[in-house]
């Protein structure tokens, strides 16, 4: 990967400021979990409060001296901030503290670099890293800002820094082309599922909410599960069978986090499109988390950013086994539609209720009935077969055919529009139930 990582945990000083003006405050406990997930070894946690950050160091001079003393005392190798730092602030801090400085975005990127397993995942992480580091190239290269001189050292009129920036741009364009190819392949896969009338259900939610455990439980899979942030990075898809619905595709996605770096959202566009093009989103929530409502808001913000906020969504409150006297149940709205399911993916309690709720929500958009077609409606019959919508067919003596069809209503209405037929003019077995 782009960043070289040490074999053992690095001694780290953590810095978290409460900014009283503007911005959504970061969670210091989550910050410490992120550092541990990255393999860091926190030796000191520096906290403070300011109205606004300073332009040069982000922190004040007194806090800077405090951190400097802690770096010398613990011989720390890195100072990590629970905030986004500008390139100049990061550079100034490194010069003052004489050790590496990392901000929240760089920390999350490092965790993603460790978790990536597939070729696509590694490409996405490298793209995000390159975009992040492109603004920070000045670090370590100040002695090369001028053009080299001397015998054998005269170059083509390009400084080392300019060369590095040019090479970065070339590499970024190369990765973007590869990811665009991946995006097209995923689009073709979605088109194939649409033609086969197979619904896609995507698991989304805050990191460490239990999405992968639930995925393994429903799909009988063996996706990597660990009680740590961003245990899942590479998306996984499995075919599942749902009662009264039939085949569907279940997708496990990367977890979200508060202030998820925009570079990551851009880099993981191909992966997140799976969620954005789903028929149903399962928003998995840690039912026992103190910051539960905050986590829900952060997930909704990311869904809005990837244009998936308008998709049908079922809230899944997970980990009820950690709560006292909390039975598995389905919450419904005034129309008796499922809106939330309470369950435990770890013990399996309530998973059957989730499958029932998914089947109800997906089944609303799927029509299954017997249809009688006359001999002159052969074009409609052929198009239903093209959509794999015909489950069974029986021919009658008068030349008509009796078909058992199963098809999403949207696909049926599109076909009827093409052949210029009206839904209510067809010979449905139970027309009253199927009125659109």
Long-range contacts (C-beta under 8 A, 24 or more apart in sequence): 1-113, 1-116, 1-122, 1-125, 1-126, 1-129, 2-113, 2-126, 2-129, 2-130, 2-133, 3-109, 3-110, 3-113, 3-129, 5-39, 5-110, 5-113, 5-114, 9-39, 9-40, 9-41, 10-39, 10-40, 10-41, 10-77, 10-78, 11-41, 11-43, 11-74, 11-75, 11-76, 11-77, 11-78, 12-40, 12-41, 12-42, 12-43, 12-76, 12-77, 12-78, 12-79, 12-80, 13-42, 13-43, 13-44, 13-46, 13-67, 13-70, 13-71, 13-74, 13-76, 13-78, 13-79, 13-80, 14-42, 14-44, 14-45, 14-46, 14-80, 14-82, 15-46, 15-47, 15-59, 15-63, 15-67, 15-79, 15-80, 15-81, 15-82, 15-83, 16-45, 16-46, 16-47, 16-48, 16-81, 16-82, 16-83, 17-47, 17-48, 17-49, 17-50, 17-53, 17-58, 17-59, 17-82, 17-83, 18-47, 18-48, 18-49, 18-50, 19-49, 19-50, 19-51, 19-52, 19-53, 20-49, 20-50, 20-51, 21-51, 21-52, 22-52, 24-258, 24-259, 26-82, 26-83, 26-104, 26-258, 26-259, 27-258, 27-291, 28-82, 30-229, 30-257, 30-258, 31-82, 31-104, 33-228, 33-229, 34-104, 34-107, 34-108, 34-111, 34-229, 35-80, 35-107, 36-228, 37-111, 37-228, 37-229, 37-230, 38-107, 38-110, 38-111, 38-114, 39-114, 40-78, 40-80, 43-70, 43-74, 43-76, 44-70, 44-74, 44-76, 46-70, 53-83, 53-89, 55-89, 56-88, 56-89, 56-92, 57-89, 57-92, 57-93, 57-96, 58-83, 58-85, 58-89, 58-93, 64-93, 64-96, 64-97, 67-97, 68-96, 68-97, 71-97, 71-98, 71-99, 78-102, 80-107, 84-259, 87-135, 87-136, 87-138, 90-136, 90-139, 91-136, 91-138, 91-139, 94-139, 104-259, 104-261, 105-132, 105-261, 105-263, 106-132, 108-230, 108-257, 108-260, 108-261, 108-264, 109-261, 109-263, 109-264, 111-229, 111-230, 112-230, 112-233, 112-264, 115-230, 115-231, 115-232, 115-233, 115-234, 116-233, 116-234, 117-233, 117-234, 118-234, 120-179, 120-182, 120-234, 120-270, 120-271, 121-233, 121-234, 121-271, 123-175, 123-178, 123-179, 123-182, 124-179, 124-267, 124-268, 124-270, 124-271, 125-233, 125-267, 126-175, 127-172, 127-175, 127-176, 127-179, 127-267, 128-261, 128-263, 128-264, 128-266, 128-267, 128-268, 130-168, 130-171, 130-172, 130-175, 131-172, 131-263, 131-266, 131-267, 132-261, 132-263, 133-168, 134-165, 134-168, 134-172, 137-161, 137-164, 137-165, 137-168, 179-267, 179-269, 179-270, 182-270, 183-269, 183-270, 183-273, 186-270, 186-273, 186-274, 187-273, 190-274, 190-277, 193-249, 194-411, 195-386, 195-387, 195-388, 196-388, 197-366, 197-387, 197-388, 197-389, 197-406, 197-407, 197-408, 197-411, 198-239, 198-247, 198-248, 198-249, 199-245, 199-248, 199-249, 199-279, 199-280, 199-362, 199-366, 199-408, 200-248, 200-249, 200-251, 200-274, 200-277, 200-278, 200-279, 200-280, 201-248, 201-249, 201-250, 201-251, 201-278, 201-279, 201-280, 201-281, 201-282, 201-358, 201-362, 202-250, 202-251, 202-253, 202-274, 202-275, 202-278, 202-280, 202-281, 202-282, 203-250, 203-251, 203-252, 203-253, 203-282, 203-284, 204-253, 204-256, 204-275, 204-281, 204-282, 204-283, 204-284, 204-299, 204-303, 204-308, 205-255, 205-256, 205-282, 205-283, 205-284, 205-285, 205-295, 205-299, 205-316, 206-255, 206-256, 206-257, 206-285, 206-286, 206-289, 206-295, 206-296, 206-298, 206-299, 207-255, 207-256, 207-257, 208-255, 208-286, 209-255, 209-284, 209-285, 209-286, 209-289, 209-295, 209-318, 210-284, 210-286, 210-318, 210-319, 210-345, 210-346, 211-252, 211-253, 211-255, 211-284, 212-252, 213-318, 213-345, 213-346, 214-282, 214-284, 214-316, 214-318, 214-343, 214-345, 214-351, 214-354, 215-250, 215-252, 216-345, 217-345, 217-348, 217-351, 218-250, 218-351, 218-354, 218-355, 219-250, 223-252, 229-255, 229-257, 230-254, 230-255, 230-257, 231-255, 235-271, 235-274, 237-274, 242-355, 242-358, 242-359, 242-362, 243-355, 243-356, 243-359, 244-359, 244-363, 245-358, 245-359, 245-362, 245-363, 245-366, 246-406, 248-358, 248-362, 251-275, 251-278, 256-298, 256-299, 256-302, 257-298, 258-294, 258-295, 258-298, 259-298, 260-298, 260-302, 262-305, 265-302, 265-305, 265-306, 269-306, 272-306, 272-308, 273-306, 275-303, 275-306, 275-308, 276-306, 276-307, 276-308, 276-311, 278-308, 278-311, 279-311, 279-312, 279-362, 279-365, 280-311, 280-312, 280-313, 280-314, 280-358, 280-361, 280-362, 281-308, 281-311, 281-312, 281-313, 281-314, 282-313, 282-314, 282-316, 282-354, 282-358, 283-313, 283-314, 283-315, 283-316, 284-316, 284-318, 285-315, 285-316, 285-317, 285-318, 286-318, 286-319, 287-317, 287-318, 287-319, 287-320, 287-322, 287-323, 287-326, 287-342, 288-319, 288-322, 288-323, 312-361, 314-338, 314-339, 314-340, 314-341, 314-357, 314-358, 314-361, 315-339, 315-340, 315-341, 316-340, 316-341, 316-343, 316-354, 317-341, 317-342, 317-343, 318-343, 318-344, 318-345, 319-344, 319-345, 319-346, 320-344, 320-349, 320-350, 321-346, 321-347, 321-349, 328-353, 329-353, 330-356, 330-357, 337-361, 337-364, 365-408, 365-409, 365-410, 366-406, 366-407, 366-408, 366-409, 367-405, 367-406, 367-407, 367-408, 367-409, 367-412, 367-434, 368-404, 368-405, 368-406, 369-404, 369-405, 369-428, 369-429, 369-430, 369-433, 369-434, 370-402, 370-403, 370-404, 370-405, 370-428, 370-429, 370-430, 371-402, 371-403, 371-404, 371-405, 371-426, 371-427, 371-428, 371-429, 372-396, 372-400, 372-401, 372-402, 372-403, 372-427, 372-429, 373-400, 373-401, 373-403, 373-426, 373-427, 374-399, 374-400, 375-399, 375-400, 377-419, 377-421, 379-419, 380-415, 380-416, 380-419, 380-421, 383-415, 383-418, 383-419, 384-415, 387-411, 387-415, 409-436
